[in-house]
Amino acid sequence: MAVESRVQDFLDDKLQSAADLESIDSLLENVKAQQDLLKKQLHDARREHDQAAEAARKHTESIKSKAEGFQTEQEDIDRRLLIVTQSDTSDEAVQKFDASMARLRKLDVTAGYVELLKEVDALRSDCTSKLGKDDDAALEPYKRLQHLVSGLTSLQEAAEGAAPHLVDHVAASVQDLRENIQKSFSDNLEATLKNMNWPKSTDRVALALEKEWATNVGRLLDLQKQELEDREHVPNRSPDEDPPALLPFEVLARPLEQRFTYHFSGNKPTNRLDKPEYFLSHTTDLIANYSDFVQDNLQPILLRHFRRSDLAFTPAYIDAISAFITALIPMVKNKVSSVARQVSSQPSLLSHLVQEVIQFDTTIKDSYSYTPISPSLEWRGLSYFLLDTCGWFRDWLSAERDFALQRYHAIVETQESGELDFDAVSAEASKPTKAAIRVNDLLETITERYRHLASFSQKIRFLIDIQIEIFDMYFKRLQSGLDAYITLTSTVGRTMHGMSKDEQAKVQGVNGLDRLCRIFGSAEYLERAMRDWNDDVFFLELWAELDYRSKNSHQANQTLGSWQEVLQKTSSALGSETDSGLEGALFDETASSYRRVRVRSENVLVETVVYDLRQALKPYGSVATWSSLSSNAAGSSVTSELDPTLNLLKEYFGFLRRAVGKAPLRRVSRQVCHLIQNFVWDNVLTRASFSTAGATQLTTDMRAVCSTIDRFVAPGQAQIGMRKLLEGITLLSLPVRGEIERVRPGSSGADDDEASAWEESNDANSATEDDRKMSLFQVERLVFQDNESARHALEQLGLETLGEADARAVLGKRVELSS
């Protein structure tokens, strides 16, 4: 039924209309072709199935036959194994057979070892027999032995140390052979040097000895070349490890070492523990004296041997002078280490030794550009060997710290340490104390003592443990001095301490300002010094390296100690970075501490001046004769009640002009001007009534104040600080008729320059000639008419800071208007 249904569906699909009946023949042909194709596929499938079934049957029979054969052979082996091993069971026979095979394998390995030892012995004998007869031929078997040892070493590592005794024996044999060869070649080179009269002669090699010289030097280089190349490819070798000296240069250095030992050992006068510069300068003299010789006679040979090898990029191999220095360094290392052990209990001698070694390193690097490992990798020097490898850094750091602290205490405890040094800085800068200058010099000296260290961690420890520590100590001294001044000058402090008049005099007046200026000037001086240091290349590089290492705080903790301590002592911005570059600087935290002391001391200074000035102005505020002065006496002299204020201004600003810089002096003067302005405005100008004579007298008084301040600060500064008051006095001083007289600093005897400066500053605000003819009553009518008229009148008078209400209050104090 399913087939009939599918046929019916097929016919319904193909014969849907009467026209489809015309194509029934082609449809039948297609169906027949498909049927034939399906029959052919069915036939092929049946044939392939029969073939596969036959192959499977044959394979099964083959496997069965092989299994039967294997079983037969296994039984035969078991039977023979039982007979051979004389065992009762198969398992026992297998164990005995494995033991026999293990012994055979050991025997085979032993035979291989014997063959290898025979080969090593043959090559060694061959090399020894040729040595002294044909030295070039003797190097061939030695080079084969070198390759053999290198191969055994790599195989030993791959086999997890399977034959340690064999490898050690072969390596020891080759090493003995190498020493014999080296001794023979070195003796030949020494004979040549003796003929050259070395080391007395530093000329070029004689023409008759050139071939012998080149041959003997070349043989030593060939002997060492393979070892040097193998060393370059050692995977776990430290990149900072100094390269070994070349053998020819070791031979050259032997008589120089003998001379060195003769002069700097035993009881010789040149062998002094307190004079390490003797043997260090002797070494630099050796390098200077023989550098031309090695450059002329050894540089061409080095180029021929190493130019096309991997050693061409190592200055200690390819550069003759660098190779010569490398050969001399070991004898200096031994001497430095010996001296350090002998002076370890004497900090001063140890410190002197370290400084001389650092200077020696600097001389070698600067004079000869000595970088033995790579031109891009700086030589760490003998100082690193002494301080890090030999472990003397902690002792040296402790000694340097003790010396620095002793020097610091000696500076701050001297009698003159607290005095201001008026000649140490420019006239426009604030004057520090002598102690601050000497502390800064001490810190700069400390910088020079560790600037050339190779180890970054040692530089940081020196910076934190000594340099920043002294900065912090001096900061605490300044802060405690400021706290003591504030305590002594307060009312409660005077009462509690029971200060006498003499003691009070030391913290009052100019004496009090002097104490504050010492703190202010010292803090500003050292803060500025730290800003300059932050821009120094040395400290910039130190900061950049510290920031880079801060990315890995675990590693930083291992090398630098507590990372939190480093953050607290340097800058909290450590590790932060923006698009513009690194944030912060090395002395941020310390500089901010000094900045706080500077700002605080300046505020106390201003408060002190303002307080004393306010007390001096009180008599002036009680003057009550402004409305009753006679016109003849007005303006001829300054009001007597103002004399204490003028004297105080002269005294204070006369001292401050010398003690503080131009910028802080102007800040102080601005606060003083604001005080005078507020006091005179509140207690004089808007409280009393003024006649024309009284206004003239007030004008004269304020001229004297402005002239006094400008004389010590700068022309025009008083007018800027008291602009509102001066404009109020200008309005108050309007004449009843005629010209308006402007308030200008200066009275009889005032400096012409100051008066001209005042006039120039007022030019922009001056009214026109016609406008200045406004009288008191004209201005009064406009000011009291309405706000717009008042503003117009003030503009015509050039008064910019006065408001309408202030103008009306001032004009209301003229008795001519009030009456």
C-alpha positions, 0 to 999 in steps of 0.5 A: 500500500505504501508503494502504491501510495508513493506511485500515485503521489508521483503521478499526481505530481507529474500529470496535473493537466491534459498537456502533461499526457503528451510527455508521458513517453519521456517520463516513462523513459526517465523512470526506466533509466532510474530503475536500471541505475538503481539495479546496477547500484544494488548489484555493485553493493551486493558484490562489494558485500560478498568481497568484504565478507570473504576478506573478513573471513580470511583475516579471521583465519589468519589471526587465528593461525597467528595466535595458534603459532604465537601460543606454540612459540610461547610454550616453546620459549617457556619450556626452554626458559625453564630449562635454561634458568633451571626454574620451576615456574614461568614467573621465576624464570622471567625474573632470573632472565631479566636480571641476566639481561640487566647485567648484560646491559651494564656490561654493554654500558661499561664497554661504552665507558671504556671505549670513551675513556680510551678515546679521551686518553688517546686524544690526551696523549696525542695532544701531549705528544704534540705540545711543544713540537707542533703547538698548532696541531696540539690544539686539534685533539684538545678542541675535540676533547672540548666538544666531547665534554660539552656533549657529555654535559648536555647528555648528562643533563638529559639523562638526569645525571646518569653518569656523574663520575664519568663526566667529572673524570673526563672534565677533570682530565680535559681541565688538566690538559688545558692547564698544561697547554695554557702553561706551555703557551703562556711560557712561550708568550712570557719568553717573547715578552722578556725579549721585548723587555716587558713591562719596561718597554711600552713601544711597538713590538719589534719587527723581528718579534712581530710574527712570534708575538702574533703567534703566541697571542693567537694560540692563547686566544684559540685555546680560550675561544671555545670556552668563551663562546660556550659561556655566552650560550649558557642559559642560566648565566646572569647577564650582569656577571663580569666576563673573564680576562683573556689569557694573553692579557693575564700573561701581560698583567702578571709582572704588573701584579707582582709589582702591585703586590710588592708595593701594596703588601707587607710593611711597605710605606705605600701599603697604608690602610688610610690611603687606599687611593695609593693602590687605586691611583697606581692602577689607573696609572698602569692603565694610562701608561700601557693603554697605547701599547695594548691598543697598537699591538693587541687590538689587530689580533683581537679583531682577527680572532673575534670579529666574525664570532659571537664574541664581537659584541663583548667589549672585554673580548673585542676591545684591547683596552677593555680587555687589559682593564678586565685583566687588572681588575681581579688584583684590585678586587682582592686588595679592596676586599682585603683592606675592607676586612682590615678596616671594618672596625674603623668606620671612618677608614671604611667610608674613605675606602668606599669613596675612593673605590667609587671615584676609581669606578667613575674614573675608569668609566669616564676615561675609558668608557669601560663597559666589559659586558655590553656597550649598552650595559653600564659597568657596576664597578668595584663599589658594587663588588665591595658593597654588595658582593662582599656585603659591606653596604650596611656597615658603610651606610651606618657609618655614613649615617653616623657621620651625617648626623654628627655633622648635622648636630654640629651645624644646628648646635653652633651659636650662629646657626640661627642667624639670618645669612643676608649674603647667601642668596640674592637680594630678592629672595628670602634669607635663610639661616646659616644652619639651613644653608649648611644643612643644604650643603651637607645634603648636597655632599651626601648626594655626591657620596652615593650618586655614582652607586650602581645598585638602585636599592642602595641609592634608595636606602641612602636617600631614605635613611640619611638624606630624607632623615636629615630633612625630617629632623630639620623640619621638626626643628623648624616646626618646634621653633614655630610652635614655641614662638606661638606659645610664648607670644600668646597671652596664656603662654606668657602667663604660664611661663611667667616670662620676664620683660627681657624674655618678652622683649626677645619675642616682641617687635623686630626680635619676634619678626627675626625669629619668624623670618628664620623659620620662614626663610629656612623653610622656603630655602630648603623647599626651593632646593628640593624643587631644584633637586626634583629636576636634577637628572640623577633624581629624575632617573631615580624617581622613574626607576622607583615608579617602574619598580612600584608596578611590582610591589612584591619585588620592591618589598624584597629589595627596598624593604617596607614599600609603605615606608618608601611611599611615606618618605617620597611621594604618595603619587608613586605608581600613578601615571597620566597621559602627560607622563609620571606624576609626583616627584622624589621629594614630594612628601618632604617638600610639602612638609616644608611648604606647610611650615613656610605657609604657617610661619608666614601667616603667623608673621602677618598676624604678628605685624597686623596685631602690633600695628593695630595696637599702634593705630589705637591712639590715631582712632581716638583723635577728635579734632578733625572738624575743629582744625584750623586751616593754617595748621592743617597738612603742615605735619603728620598727626602726632598720634600717627607717629607710633604707626609710622615708626612701627612701619619703618622698623618692621618693613625696614627689617622685612625688606632685608629678611624676606623676598620680594613676593612675601614682602608684598603679601605682608604689605597687602595685609598691612594695607588692608588693616590700615584701610579697615581701621581708618575707614571704620574708626576715623573716616566714617566715625568722625566729622571733617572740615576742609582742614580736617580732610586735608590733615587726613590726606597728609597722614595717609600720604605719609603712610603710603610713602613709608610703605612704598619706600620699603616695598615698591612704588604704588603698592600702598595705593593698590592695598588701600585703594578704597580708603584713598578714594574715600579720602579723595571724595572727602577732600573735595574743595568747596570750590575749585580744583579737586586735589588727589591724594598722593603718597609723599610729603615734603622730603618724599622721594621723587620716584615714588611720587611720579610712580603714584601719578603714573598709576593714577593717570588712567583714572584721572578725570578730564580738566573740565570734570575736575572742576566739580566742587563739593556741593556739585558732587553732593547733589549728584551723589544724593540725587539717585544711584545713576547720578551718583555713579556718574559723579564717581566715574567723573572723579575716577573713583572705581571701588567706592559704591554709592552707599559708601560715597554718601556715608563719606560725604555725610562726614563733611561738616559743610554738608551736614550743616 
